[in-house]
């Protein structure tokens, strides 16, 4: 390395080169996989959504235009799934962000043990959704033997009868959302902590000399300085919230009677249990459109026009 | 010297952090204790964290009677193949995007950005039809191809950012010495990018190791199940044998937690790249 650098040019960043074949040699392998297994399915999903799609060999699929989309708007279960998905997002996103901010502020303030606590808070994040979903099925057992019921009945004495958590729609949503928050807090907290550590201590000292208290400093210094990070985390968490699938699929399967269904569990069931591939594809395009619009609006209105 | 006020506030902060950490860890401890309990003790009231007798029976049962070693091997092969191939092809694509001008470059880059925003699950229906038509159902190769497609956009996005920051002088020197871009890529760019490649490799491996929904859809022959499918099916088949389910789960998450604890700095780097820079 040292001998090579003797010959290094002083000029920095020469213009990008235009070569004939070399670039494609580098691009081709990844682009091929990307095109066949990502872009093609993306178009194919849209095409399928316009058909009463038949998967069985020998049958012809019927072109129905936008009927699958129209059907969704008349489908009560779709609206229920949309409501549940929105509820999950509205509860778990602020839940994760507020708790994560508290954790990050505490970790930023303490002198020792940052790495240990960060590791512990991050454990649920690295654990697979399948494992934590099954773990929460066990914790939210309907009988008295379930850890959550036992805790609520005999330790804090909030309830007198065990709650049949995953058998009733309301409590089941509570259990699913608790899992969502519990699993996600560490992710946001680590990102927030890294951003907090990037804020210079001098800003806070100057504000302290001017007589600002902790509350004022949080809103006037920390939040504005963290704004890009907060928007980034918000957008990703909202996307994640609308994509909730595995915990619902494994904890309730959308039951009882579709009352805990989310868009993706409904899409999955329609496609792979009822073989309604066209309808499923339409549902996935509706979800993508919702996510796209919401992300766009968030980025447009929350990002500062001028970077600080 | 700490002032008394500061000492008090630190004590309160530690108390709050310990409470939070307990909430994070207790479910894991409960899972651990259940896995080490004999079958009869499991649904006891009051629930207990300390097994009266510690036994490895659940782990032995999981491995011996339930084909678990095979599922572990399937997962390992799929995750390793996905990681290795995705790393090389994403790095090649990222290098081209960072260094060359070529026809179609912008379209390709915007397509990658677009798919980064889309939920992978939205493609699962056409992927299923495609893989079925290619005869790749119940085939680990079918899993790897789709995992590659899912991982390439994010990996390319991260590596491209890193490559753009690499100094170009060394590359110029290689060209002057008559070396090719292929040499530059393997001898200079890749070695200089080890930290970024490690981060990308860890996240790709974890993704492929944990992926559930596509494997559930593409595989229905028990021989080709991966660990997440095996564990979920396990739960379905042995709904009351929680000790067995958690022994299997612990086997699946142990390598992940080991990798996470020993390579933590790469995790943090991967997470905060892009996020903090805004």
Interface residues (C-beta under 8 A of the other chain):
Chain A: X1 X4 X5 X7 X8 X9 X12 X13 X14 X16 X17 X18 X19 X22 X23 X24 X25 X26 X27 X29 X30 X31 X33 X34 X36 X37 X38 X39 X40 X41 X42 X44 X45 X48 X55 X99 X102 X103 X106 X107 X109 X110 X111 X113 X115 X117 X118 X119 X120 X121 X122 X123 X124 X126 X127 X128 X129 X130 X131 X132 X134 X135 X136 X137 X138 X139 X141 X143 X144 X145 X146 X147 X150 X154 X182 X185 X186 X187 X190 X191 X194 X195 X198 X227 X228 X229 X231 X232 X233 X239 X242 X243 X245 X246 X250 X264 X267 X268 X271 X272 X277 X280 X281 X284 X285 X287 X288 X291 X292 X295 X307
Chain B: X9 X10 X13 X14 X16 X17 X20 X21 X23 X24 X25 X27 X28 X30 X31 X34 X43 X44 X45 X46 X47 X88 X89 X90 X92 X93 X95 X96 X97 X99 X100 X101 X102 X105 X108 X111 X112 X115 X117 X118 X119 X121 X122 X123 X124 X125 X126 X127 X128 X129 X130 X145 X146 X148 X149 X150 X152 X153 X156 X167 X168 X169 X170 X172 X173 X174 X176 X181 X182 X185 X206 X209 X210 X212 X213 X217 X228 X231 X232 X235 X242 X245 X246 X249 X252 X253 X256 X257 X260 X261 X264 X267 X268 X271 X272 X274 X275 X276 X277 X278
